[in-house]
Amino acid sequence: MKSCDNCLGRYRLFVFFVLACLATFFVVRLVFTVLVFPEIPHTPGSLVRIFATGYAYDLVASLYMSLPLLIYLTILPGQWFNTRINRGILLGLFFVIFSLLLFDGVAEFLFWDEFGVRFNFIAVDYLVYTNEVIGNIWESYPVPALFTGIFAVAAVLVTVFRHHIGIMEQTTLPLIKRTMISLLLGMVMFLNYQLIDTSWASLSNNMHENELAKNGVYQLFSAFINNQLDYETLYATMPVAKGFAALHKAMGRKPQDFQDGMITRRIVHQGQEHKPNVVVIMVESLSAKYLGTFGNTRRLTPFLDELAKDSLLFTRLYATGTRTVRGMEAVTLSVPPTPGRSIVKRPDCENMFSAGFLFKERGYKTMFLYGGYGYFDNMNAFFSSNGFDVVDRSDLADEEITFANIWGVCDEDILRRSLREFDASYKHDQPFFGFVMTTSNHRPFTYPDGKIDIPSHEGRSGGVKYTDYALQQFFKEARTKPWFDNTIFVVVADHCAHSAGKSELPVHRYHIPLFIYAPKLITPGHVDTLASQIDLMPTLLGRLNWSYTSKFFGRDILSKEFVPRAFIGNYQKLGLIENQTLTILEPQKKITSYHIKTETMQDSFVIPAPLTSRQKETTIGYYQSASYLYKHGLNRWNNRNPIAMTEHSTK
């Protein structure tokens, strides 16, 4: 009995810690459940599944978080355990523990508020760029007040539970017995880790229900470990040659059209090529639903709504992903999203078959212009190694910056600098291709005062309206330039403002606008064809009447041979939309099909549908082929000479 008392005296701290973690995770899940309760099934069975599955994840996370404490309890000699010094250490330790648990709860809430999901791959991605992320949090939320509250509550909890933390029975448990107990607990942790998988959270087709079942800490570490996803290992596959054959069929081309049996083909246009200037403005988080052109009644984009009347407007274009780098990848490389992180962020992202090299080959001055510091998300490295000269915040003089926040200078400033760069190219009688990335429509949504009728720092609506104002000023100035009449302007979003929804891949969360504006060169009109962000560049090159060897997966939307479809995805799920059907590839070689029953700017509703062999082959054909080409380095710029499909292709 005495031995048992000794055991409890030492290890009840471990139990207390695990219970504290479980209680915190339960409260977080309960809060999230209340927030999205109207969006989930209200049956008792659904709630039981959510909280039972969540408990399993919570327990694993709690046990692993307890590991440092378990080591401390194991190695601390018995004669030191109940000393005043150790009591002080334990009280201080649990003050830190309570603070971290409360911080995790607040951080999860803020992340949920921004993305509508638990911690995931995005959170891991952001942790790499602590300056921008911490700066964004500091500018967006009352950080001093939040930390004061966290520390105050932690202090209260330590005071309330001080008798459970700082006063223990005298313990004389030998080191060998303590080690055996700790090893046994360690084995339990290991078994829990081996038995529980992230797939357990796939409870239903309701995305909110699945997210509620997850544990943020577990998801964070799982995403950190699995930030590289190998397609061949994790996703549904077919023999490589068969995959490319499915790709060729899906693209509406004959196998002999592809010079290497894979993707390389010749795009031919009759007549003279045109070499106007081209300016692509990628707008941060500009969901289609914010524009009056798409039905919004709040007049957040009065300038863009007017511009749409004189533009070639694409009304059914979808972003490939939920991050800026995904939009950049789609537009410059014209590839579907491959699993894991964007190609832009990968170390081997250089010398890709890119729009930058295509324009540079024809004598253009090619520029990437960004209002922030381009080391973020590896943007500078990607663009500079794929045919672009880079201008970012570090290149702007102090007098060029009228306003800035943690993400970069305001949109007016970077657009004004862009005009200067374009003027310089024109002065040297060189056509230019400028890719401009804006930043103002991003939390904390701060911008210069007095520009619009929504005060700075008031939320997304202000960010959208200020960006619209900045674009109006840019075009007002551009129209005075001698190069304006010979310039094609493209305005497109990188992704939507929100990515979460009730379904696995909420279709309406990927719907973005695309304008091609050139009063003297492009006839205005509306194009209602279902298309993808990856089709932007081939469509633009079609308007230039260029003939070129292509490795692009995208196609000219306006060509007679175009096959309507769109690609959407996140870091794990890869979706293909066609004929009101959404087919999704997931890890563990899972493939599912849904019928898109309804879709509006605000919502989309999908129901499970039978998976046809054609859907399966087409979806795998696109995504497997894109991953294969990247993995084997076959979509590089310096590898444009046709290479016969290798022996790997038949495996």
LUMBAMI-385019 format. One line per field, with one value per residue (C-alpha): x negated, y, z negated; residue number from 1; residue in one letter. Coordinates in steps of 0.02 Angstrom, whole numbers, always signed. Each point is the difference from the previous one (the first is absolute). Layout:
X c(X	...)
Y c(Y	...)
Z c(Z	...)
seq c(NUM	...)
type c(A	...)
END
This chain:
X c(+0	-141	-82	+163	+10	-177	+44	+152	-97	-119	+104	+161	-82	-8	+185	+43	-93	+88	+170	-39	-42	+157	+108	-75	+22	+180	+43	-79	+99	+159	-24	-30	+152	+109	-72	+42	+148	+121	-120	-14	+124	+97	+20	-66	-98	-95	-47	-54	-111	-77	-41	-48	-120	-62	-35	-113	-102	+2	-69	-144	-43	+11	-112	-133	+7	-29	-164	-116	+93	-10	-189	-15	+102	-108	-173	+37	-69	+125	-90	+16	+180	+89	-123	+52	-108	+87	+170	-45	-63	+162	+110	-100	+6	+188	+19	-91	+104	+165	-58	-46	+166	+97	-109	+35	+187	-9	-115	+115	+149	-90	-56	+177	+67	-119	+6	+150	-106	-114	-188	-64	-132	+32	-45	-164	-36	+29	-112	-149	+31	+13	-31	+149	+113	-37	+11	+167	+67	-66	+83	+163	+39	-19	-152	-50	+176	+8	-164	+47	+161	-90	-129	+132	+108	-155	-47	+176	-6	-168	+69	+157	-94	-156	+34	+7	-162	-117	+36	-30	-15	-176	-55	-133	+31	-169	-67	+18	+186	+25	-87	+109	+160	-57	-49	+171	+83	-117	+57	+180	-43	-85	+146	+123	-105	-6	+184	+74	-7	+54	+126	+104	+64	+84	+167	+115	+12	+28	-166	+45	+42	-170	-94	+87	-58	-182	-123	-97	-164	+8	+39	-143	-132	+75	-7	-179	-55	+96	-33	-64	+126	-58	+137	-52	-4	+160	+121	+96	-110	-1	-144	-90	+28	+184	+6	-71	+119	+144	-74	-9	+179	+59	-87	+90	-162	-68	-148	-107	+23	-117	-180	-64	+152	+30	+42	-116	+96	-4	+127	+23	+91	+11	-48	-108	-47	+38	-118	+98	-50	+85	+39	+71	+66	+33	+114	-12	+156	+120	+145	+124	+138	-69	+30	+161	-28	+33	+151	-71	+109	-119	-96	-168	-77	+76	-154	-19	+186	-20	-160	+94	+113	-149	-95	+1	+77	-11	+145	-34	-185	-63	-159	-104	-33	+18	-169	-83	-141	+126	+70	-174	-43	+161	-22	-187	-22	+175	+3	+134	-36	-114	+16	-95	-72	+5	-142	-41	-55	-97	-190	-6	+115	-123	-7	+180	+93	+72	+84	-152	-117	+126	+13	-186	-41	+97	-97	+115	-56	+79	+33	+75	+55	+53	+42	-68	-168	-15	-95	+171	+65	-159	+75	-161	-96	+140	+26	-184	-40	+146	-30	+48	-93	+61	+53	+62	+18	-188	-22	+118	-76	+71	+85	+92	+86	+151	+72	-51	+49	-82	+47	-70	+28	+177	+64	-13	-186	-45	+112	-81	-172	+60	+42	-177	-72	+114	-50	-183	+28	+97	-138	-124	+117	+25	+170	+36	+90	+38	+71	+61	+55	+105	+9	+128	+149	-76	+22	-29	+88	-91	-26	-20	+137	+119	-6	+167	+154	-46	-128	-162	-9	+188	-7	+4	+126	-120	-144	+101	+60	-172	-78	+136	-44	-186	+34	+105	-146	-119	+107	+33	-187	-33	+122	-114	-150	-59	-6	+180	+85	-123	+20	+108	+51	+52	+83	+19	+10	-127	+134	+161	+11	+59	-33	+105	+175	+118	-67	-176	-43	+134	+14	+63	-156	-107	+102	-105	+13	-109	-4	-100	+6	-76	+119	-101	-44	+131	+186	+101	+121	+53	-70	+107	-104	-57	-188	-150	-132	-126	+87	-38	-171	+44	+155	-104	-130	+142	+50	-180	+10	-163	-61	-108	-52	+103	-12	+151	+145	+114	+84	+72	+176	+56	-61	+127	-87	+8	+74	+86	-67	-79	-127	+20	-94	-83	-163	+74	+160	-6	+163	+58	+163	+85	+181	+68	-105	-140	-125	-122	-164	-63	-143	+19	+45	+177	+106	+177	+129	+133	+138	+0	+185	-5	-131	+17	-125	+38	+18	-11	+88	-67	+65	-91	+7	-55	-180	-14	-155	-20	+2	-127	-119	+16	-32	-147	-65	-12	-72	-113	-75	-31	-85	-100	-68	-52	-78	-104	-47	+86	+91	-157	-37	-170	+78	+112	-69	+116	-57	+77	+95	-122	+16	+78	+150	+61	-5)
Y c(+0	+116	-31	+44	+162	+40	-34	+112	+135	+17	-47	+85	+156	-93	-45	+178	+67	-119	+45	+185	-26	-103	+131	+139	-96	-43	+183	+52	-133	+50	+183	-46	-114	+144	+115	-118	-90	+54	-72	-177	-144	+25	-184	-72	-127	+138	+88	-164	-38	+173	-2	-185	+14	+166	-78	-130	+137	+104	-144	-31	+186	+12	-151	+64	+174	-78	-80	+136	-8	-190	+8	+126	-110	-150	+74	+111	-86	-36	+106	+153	-27	+81	+140	+182	+29	-139	+64	+170	-81	-99	+152	+99	-146	-14	+187	-21	-155	+87	+152	-110	-93	+163	+71	-154	+25	+183	-37	-138	+117	+135	-127	-69	+177	+30	-169	-93	-154	-70	+25	-79	+13	+188	+24	-94	+103	+162	-49	+9	+186	+57	+185	+17	-113	+78	+173	-43	-63	+155	+117	-99	-40	+81	-107	+84	-20	-182	-45	+95	-100	-164	+31	+59	-155	-112	+82	-29	-182	-27	+80	-107	-162	+38	-141	-123	+66	+54	-115	-186	-147	-51	-113	-135	-91	-66	+60	-172	-7	+179	-45	-154	+102	+134	-127	-80	+169	+31	-164	+57	+162	-94	-120	+145	+86	-159	-40	+172	+77	+167	-95	-33	+178	-35	-30	+58	+113	+148	+92	+90	-165	-71	+154	-2	-179	+49	+62	+157	-52	-174	+76	+125	-132	-120	+137	+42	-181	-25	+165	-92	-117	-123	-29	-175	-59	+78	+25	-108	-41	-93	-52	+159	-24	-29	+156	+107	-81	+51	+176	+13	-58	+122	+143	-45	-33	-149	-98	+45	+185	-22	-4	-95	-107	+103	+187	+86	+59	+137	+141	+75	+160	+61	+178	+131	-7	+154	+68	+123	+36	-113	+43	-135	+68	-138	+66	-72	-100	+75	-122	+20	+25	+173	+73	+83	-85	-165	+61	+88	+151	+88	+97	-57	-3	+145	+18	-184	-11	+139	-78	-164	+84	+37	-161	-179	-67	-184	-39	-182	-3	-95	+18	-157	+23	+100	+87	+140	-113	-120	+141	+50	-179	-21	+159	-6	-189	-50	-161	-79	+3	-142	-69	+78	+172	+108	-17	+183	-51	-156	+4	-70	+130	+79	-3	-58	+16	+171	+151	+101	-94	+2	+189	+25	-108	+123	+150	+58	+81	-118	+62	-65	+147	-31	+121	-112	-81	-136	-122	-40	-163	-12	+120	+89	-162	-74	+149	+43	-179	-10	+144	+154	+149	+34	+165	-13	+112	+3	+87	+144	+161	+78	+138	-131	-73	+97	-141	-176	-139	-165	-76	+141	+173	+50	-45	+179	+0	-162	+43	+172	-81	-121	+148	+64	-169	-7	+177	-50	-149	+106	+130	-135	-56	-170	-85	-49	-137	+50	-116	+108	-74	+107	-17	+122	-118	-103	+2	+121	+95	+163	+133	+190	+103	+105	-104	-89	+14	-151	+40	-98	-157	-31	-167	-86	+119	+144	-101	-42	+177	+77	-119	+49	+183	-33	-87	+149	+117	-116	-8	+187	+31	-140	+76	+153	-106	-15	-190	-19	-34	-140	-88	-145	+8	-156	+9	-165	-59	-116	-91	+34	+87	-158	-182	-98	-63	-143	-112	-71	+126	+136	+46	+178	+37	-13	+113	+151	+138	+19	+158	+23	+186	+84	+126	+9	-185	-113	-1	+6	-140	-131	-177	-119	-156	-101	+24	-1	+124	-106	+49	+185	+0	-111	+108	+158	-71	-47	+183	+40	-129	-80	-168	-89	-168	-25	-101	+88	-103	+150	+37	+147	+21	+84	-137	-116	-152	+59	-129	+87	-55	+77	-56	+39	-65	+23	-76	-176	-7	+19	+38	+2	+88	-45	-19	+46	-138	+17	-144	+3	-93	-22	-89	-186	-12	+56	+69	+65	+81	+131	+81	+190	+24	+188	+136	+185	+133	-35	-189	-164	-164	-166	-176	-167	-68	-160	+3	-43	-77	+152	+119	-107	-12	+184	+62	-117	+39	+186	-6	-152	+70	+171	-79	-119	+138	+105	-146	-53	+176	-15	+167	+107	+143	-65	-169	+56	-121	-149	-146	-169	-71	-98	-177	+73	+49	-176	-43)
Z c(+0	-44	+168	+87	-100	+52	+180	-7	-90	+144	+151	-47	+74	+164	-13	-48	+152	+120	-75	+18	+184	+30	-85	+107	+162	-48	-30	+166	+94	-91	+49	+182	-1	-61	+134	+145	-77	+138	+130	-71	-22	-163	-39	-164	+103	+89	-161	-79	+150	-7	-185	-10	+147	-66	-169	+82	+85	-159	-102	+121	+4	-191	-27	+118	-73	-171	+53	-73	-166	+0	+25	-142	-117	+45	-28	-153	-158	-138	-130	+113	+51	-147	-31	+2	+154	+97	-53	+70	+161	+19	-33	+129	+121	-12	+20	+166	+42	-36	+100	+149	-6	-6	+139	+105	-27	+52	+148	+62	-12	+101	+129	+12	+19	+147	+88	-70	-42	-134	+8	+160	+135	+12	-183	+24	+155	-94	-146	+118	+26	-181	+39	+117	-101	-169	+79	+78	-167	-90	+124	+9	-182	-173	-41	-166	-67	+58	-84	-158	-6	+31	-136	-123	+27	-12	-165	-67	+52	-85	-158	+3	+32	-101	-123	+146	+72	-138	-147	+23	-117	-40	+142	-15	+164	+63	+167	+79	-41	+58	+163	+24	-28	+120	+132	-17	+25	+146	+79	-20	+90	+141	+21	+3	+133	+105	-16	+32	+172	+74	+107	-155	+11	+168	-83	+139	+153	-116	-13	-162	-83	+51	-59	-170	-28	+22	-129	+45	-83	+78	+170	-15	-33	+127	+134	-51	+21	+163	+89	+153	+80	+132	+127	+51	-181	-64	+144	+124	+150	+164	+114	+50	+187	-30	-108	+139	+124	-114	-8	+190	+16	-133	+91	+161	+94	+94	-73	+151	-42	-149	+53	-151	-34	-157	+5	+126	+152	+130	-10	+173	+51	+177	+43	-81	-184	-105	-132	-107	-180	-127	-181	-114	-165	-125	-137	-174	-54	+126	-5	+142	-129	-46	+173	+54	+168	-87	-98	-152	-48	-121	+134	-64	+175	+99	+109	+43	+36	+129	+68	+26	+128	+111	-33	+55	-160	-48	-117	-43	-42	-153	-101	-21	-185	-159	-10	+98	+57	+75	+106	+55	+43	+101	+102	+34	+20	+57	-101	-109	-187	-54	-178	-144	+12	+155	+126	-38	-175	+46	+6	+178	+78	+119	+191	+20	+164	-41	+76	-55	+116	+144	-5	-32	+152	+108	-64	-140	-160	-127	-177	-162	-108	-179	-140	-136	-30	+131	-109	-73	+73	+106	+129	+47	+23	+106	+115	+20	+51	+122	+117	-101	-71	-177	-78	-179	-151	-30	+169	-42	-64	-158	+100	+104	-153	-60	-106	-50	-118	-40	+169	+105	+71	+44	+173	+63	-38	+90	+148	+12	-1	+135	+112	-21	+52	+152	+49	-8	+115	+124	-3	+51	+139	-81	-20	-180	-93	-179	-133	-145	-167	-117	-191	-72	+4	-140	-187	-90	+142	-32	+133	+15	-81	+102	+159	-17	-109	-108	-137	+0	-108	+10	+89	+168	+80	-22	+70	+157	+25	-26	+127	+123	-32	+24	+165	+55	-34	+92	+157	-7	+6	+125	+125	+12	+52	+180	-18	-63	+168	+36	-168	-55	-183	-95	-171	-93	-180	-80	-99	-94	-168	-89	+38	-125	+26	-36	+138	+20	+136	-5	+183	-28	-103	+158	+116	+52	+131	+155	+107	+159	+42	+153	+82	+161	+11	-80	+38	-163	-41	-127	+3	-102	+32	-151	-10	-114	-57	+95	+163	-19	+83	+150	+28	-6	+119	+116	+8	+46	+140	-57	+62	-127	-71	-158	-159	-75	-65	+27	+166	+94	-68	+161	+116	+81	-73	-181	-119	-148	-170	-154	-130	-184	-150	-167	-55	-10	+101	+190	+90	+181	+48	+162	+55	-173	-76	-128	-10	-145	-26	-178	-89	-34	+186	-34	+142	-18	+112	-33	+99	-16	-30	-30	-2	-40	-47	-184	-6	+92	-31	+60	-20	+22	+176	+85	+59	+184	+76	+113	-149	-91	+149	+44	-177	-30	+174	-36	-176	+17	+160	-77	-151	+109	+111	-149	-95	+151	+54	+168	-3	-4	+119	+54	+40	+142	+128	+8	-107	+29	-145	-107	-61	-158	+104	+20	-184)
seq c(1	2	3	4	5	6	7	8	9	10	11	12	13	14	15	16	17	18	19	20	21	22	23	24	25	26	27	28	29	30	31	32	33	34	35	36	37	38	39	40	41	42	43	44	45	46	47	48	49	50	51	52	53	54	55	56	57	58	59	60	61	62	63	64	65	66	67	68	69	70	71	72	73	74	75	76	77	78	79	80	81	82	83	84	85	86	87	88	89	90	91	92	93	94	95	96	97	98	99	100	101	102	103	104	105	106	107	108	109	110	111	112	113	114	115	116	117	118	119	120	121	122	123	124	125	126	127	128	129	130	131	132	133	134	135	136	137	138	139	140	141	142	143	144	145	146	147	148	149	150	151	152	153	154	155	156	157	158	159	160	161	162	163	164	165	166	167	168	169	170	171	172	173	174	175	176	177	178	179	180	181	182	183	184	185	186	187	188	189	190	191	192	193	194	195	196	197	198	199	200	201	202	203	204	205	206	207	208	209	210	211	212	213	214	215	216	217	218	219	220	221	222	223	224	225	226	227	228	229	230	231	232	233	234	235	236	237	238	239	240	241	242	243	244	245	246	247	248	249	250	251	252	253	254	255	256	257	258	259	260	261	262	263	264	265	266	267	268	269	270	271	272	273	274	275	276	277	278	279	280	281	282	283	284	285	286	287	288	289	290	291	292	293	294	295	296	297	298	299	300	301	302	303	304	305	306	307	308	309	310	311	312	313	314	315	316	317	318	319	320	321	322	323	324	325	326	327	328	329	330	331	332	333	334	335	336	337	338	339	340	341	342	343	344	345	346	347	348	349	350	351	352	353	354	355	356	357	358	359	360	361	362	363	364	365	366	367	368	369	370	371	372	373	374	375	376	377	378	379	380	381	382	383	384	385	386	387	388	389	390	391	392	393	394	395	396	397	398	399	400	401	402	403	404	405	406	407	408	409	410	411	412	413	414	415	416	417	418	419	420	421	422	423	424	425	426	427	428	429	430	431	432	433	434	435	436	437	438	439	440	441	442	443	444	445	446	447	448	449	450	451	452	453	454	455	456	457	458	459	460	461	462	463	464	465	466	467	468	469	470	471	472	473	474	475	476	477	478	479	480	481	482	483	484	485	486	487	488	489	490	491	492	493	494	495	496	497	498	499	500	501	502	503	504	505	506	507	508	509	510	511	512	513	514	515	516	517	518	519	520	521	522	523	524	525	526	527	528	529	530	531	532	533	534	535	536	537	538	539	540	541	542	543	544	545	546	547	548	549	550	551	552	553	554	555	556	557	558	559	560	561	562	563	564	565	566	567	568	569	570	571	572	573	574	575	576	577	578	579	580	581	582	583	584	585	586	587	588	589	590	591	592	593	594	595	596	597	598	599	600	601	602	603	604	605	606	607	608	609	610	611	612	613	614	615	616	617	618	619	620	621	622	623	624	625	626	627	628	629	630	631	632	633	634	635	636	637	638	639	640	641	642	643	644	645	646	647	648	649	650	651)
type c(M	K	S	C	D	N	C	L	G	R	Y	R	L	F	V	F	F	V	L	A	C	L	A	T	F	F	V	V	R	L	V	F	T	V	L	V	F	P	E	I	P	H	T	P	G	S	L	V	R	I	F	A	T	G	Y	A	Y	D	L	V	A	S	L	Y	M	S	L	P	L	L	I	Y	L	T	I	L	P	G	Q	W	F	N	T	R	I	N	R	G	I	L	L	G	L	F	F	V	I	F	S	L	L	L	F	D	G	V	A	E	F	L	F	W	D	E	F	G	V	R	F	N	F	I	A	V	D	Y	L	V	Y	T	N	E	V	I	G	N	I	W	E	S	Y	P	V	P	A	L	F	T	G	I	F	A	V	A	A	V	L	V	T	V	F	R	H	H	I	G	I	M	E	Q	T	T	L	P	L	I	K	R	T	M	I	S	L	L	L	G	M	V	M	F	L	N	Y	Q	L	I	D	T	S	W	A	S	L	S	N	N	M	H	E	N	E	L	A	K	N	G	V	Y	Q	L	F	S	A	F	I	N	N	Q	L	D	Y	E	T	L	Y	A	T	M	P	V	A	K	G	F	A	A	L	H	K	A	M	G	R	K	P	Q	D	F	Q	D	G	M	I	T	R	R	I	V	H	Q	G	Q	E	H	K	P	N	V	V	V	I	M	V	E	S	L	S	A	K	Y	L	G	T	F	G	N	T	R	R	L	T	P	F	L	D	E	L	A	K	D	S	L	L	F	T	R	L	Y	A	T	G	T	R	T	V	R	G	M	E	A	V	T	L	S	V	P	P	T	P	G	R	S	I	V	K	R	P	D	C	E	N	M	F	S	A	G	F	L	F	K	E	R	G	Y	K	T	M	F	L	Y	G	G	Y	G	Y	F	D	N	M	N	A	F	F	S	S	N	G	F	D	V	V	D	R	S	D	L	A	D	E	E	I	T	F	A	N	I	W	G	V	C	D	E	D	I	L	R	R	S	L	R	E	F	D	A	S	Y	K	H	D	Q	P	F	F	G	F	V	M	T	T	S	N	H	R	P	F	T	Y	P	D	G	K	I	D	I	P	S	H	E	G	R	S	G	G	V	K	Y	T	D	Y	A	L	Q	Q	F	F	K	E	A	R	T	K	P	W	F	D	N	T	I	F	V	V	V	A	D	H	C	A	H	S	A	G	K	S	E	L	P	V	H	R	Y	H	I	P	L	F	I	Y	A	P	K	L	I	T	P	G	H	V	D	T	L	A	S	Q	I	D	L	M	P	T	L	L	G	R	L	N	W	S	Y	T	S	K	F	F	G	R	D	I	L	S	K	E	F	V	P	R	A	F	I	G	N	Y	Q	K	L	G	L	I	E	N	Q	T	L	T	I	L	E	P	Q	K	K	I	T	S	Y	H	I	K	T	E	T	M	Q	D	S	F	V	I	P	A	P	L	T	S	R	Q	K	E	T	T	I	G	Y	Y	Q	S	A	S	Y	L	Y	K	H	G	L	N	R	W	N	N	R	N	P	I	A	M	T	E	H	S	T	K)
END
